[in-house]
């Protein structure tokens, strides 16, 4: 692991400022399991950023969930007040400025609506993607809420 070097990771580092450190790994951190293996933490401690599209508004919706959780789209739709649809790779890139597998919770080209799965609050520290499939940064769940302006909700499929 080393400090951020790639343009996308440096972009995220610039948004985060000095309080957080973006780290790049030789190994992939593209999936929650890959990230947990590279970092040496539990998969549940990975805060994965998933982009959906508001079915009516067409707006990007960022749902940040634990690496072990699947998103219940019906719960998310209820929280948003509109149905959501899975976003394809082109929409993700256009809306966020990042490719799938490296989408961070911050620094998006167009600010999304943000929902944060409440189960993340049980952790002292979590890890989030930082702009590339090899970059991550450590933060607390409270930091995640503050950085994103997101709303804590129950959107996990149980």
N, C-alpha and C positions, 0 to 999 in steps of 0.2 A: 504494500500500500504506500501511496505517495500523495503529496498535495496535488490539487487540481492543476492540470496542464492543458487539457483539450479545450477548445473554444466554448463548447456548451457548458462544461463543468465550471469554467472560469466565469461564464455569464451568471450561473447560479451562485457562485461564491460572491460575486459583486452584489447581487441582490441581498444575500444573507448578511454581508458585512463581516466584521472581525469576530463577532460573537460565536460563529459557527465555522467549522472547517470541513470543506469538501475534500473527500479522499477518493483517489482513483486506484483501482485494483487491476492486477494483471488478469485475474480471473473475472468471469462475467458476474454481474449483479443484476442481470436482466429479469430474472424471476425472483420471487420471495425466497424460494429454496436456495437458489444460487447466491443471493445476497447474504442470507444467514450463514451459509457455508464459508463464504469469503470473509465475513466479519467475525464469525465465531459466536453468534448469538442464536436465540430461538427464532424459528420462522414467524412466530406470533409477534415478535418485536419489530418486524419489518412493516413499515407503514407504506403500503402500496397505493399508488396514485392511479385511479381508473377514470378514464374520460368517457362520458356518455353525452348524448345529444338530447336536449329537450325536444320532445316530439312536436309540440305546438310552437314553441319559441325558436327552435333551431339553435339555441344557445348551448355553449359547452357547459357541462356539469362535471365537476371534479368530485369524486368520492374517494376519500382516503380511508382505507380499511386495513385491518391487521392481515398479515400474510397468510394466516390460516383461515380467514373468513371469506365466504362468498357473499356477494351483494345480492340482496333480495330487491329486485327491480320494482316490485309492487310497493314495498315499504318506502323506497326512495321516491317513487312517484307521489306517494301520499305526502311525504315530507315536503316535496317541491310544489305540489299542487298541479302537476302535469306529468303525463307519462314520459318515460325516458326510453331511448333506444341506444343500442350499442353503437359506438362511433367507429368508423373504419380508419385505417392508418392515415389516409389523406386528410380526413377531418381533424384527427388528433394533431397532425403536423401543422395544419393551417391554423387551428385554434390556439395551440400552445406554443408553437415554435420548436417543439421537441418531438422525437420519434418514440413510438411505443417501446417500452423497455427501459426508458430513461427519463420518463416524464416526472419532473419534480413537483412538489406541492406549491412552489412559488416561481415567480419570474415568467409567467405565461405571457405570450404575445397579446392575448385578449383575456382579461380577467374573467375566470369562470365563476359560476355559482359553486360554492364549496360546502359539501356535507362531510363530516368526520364521524366514522363509526365509533360509537361511545365505548366499545370494548378496549380501545387503545388507551383509555384513561387509567387502566389498571397497571400500566408499566411506568417505571421510573424514567426510563430512557427508551427511545425508539430510533429507528434508522429509516431514512427516506432516500429515494432516488435523487440524483443531483445532475440531471441533464444528459447523461450518456448511459449505456448499458453496463458501464464499469464504475460509475461514480455514485457515492452515497454521502450523507452527512447525518450526524447524531444530533438529536434534540429531545426535548421532553414533550409529552402530549400538550401541556399548557403552551409551550412554544409554538407548536403546530397550530393551535387555535389562534394565537396572537398573530403569527406570521400570515395566515391565510384569511383570517376573518371568518373562518368556517363555523358552521353550526353543528354541535354535537347531536347526533341522532342515532337511533337504533335502525340500521339498515342491513344488518347481517342476517343471512339465511340460517335458520336454526333447525 
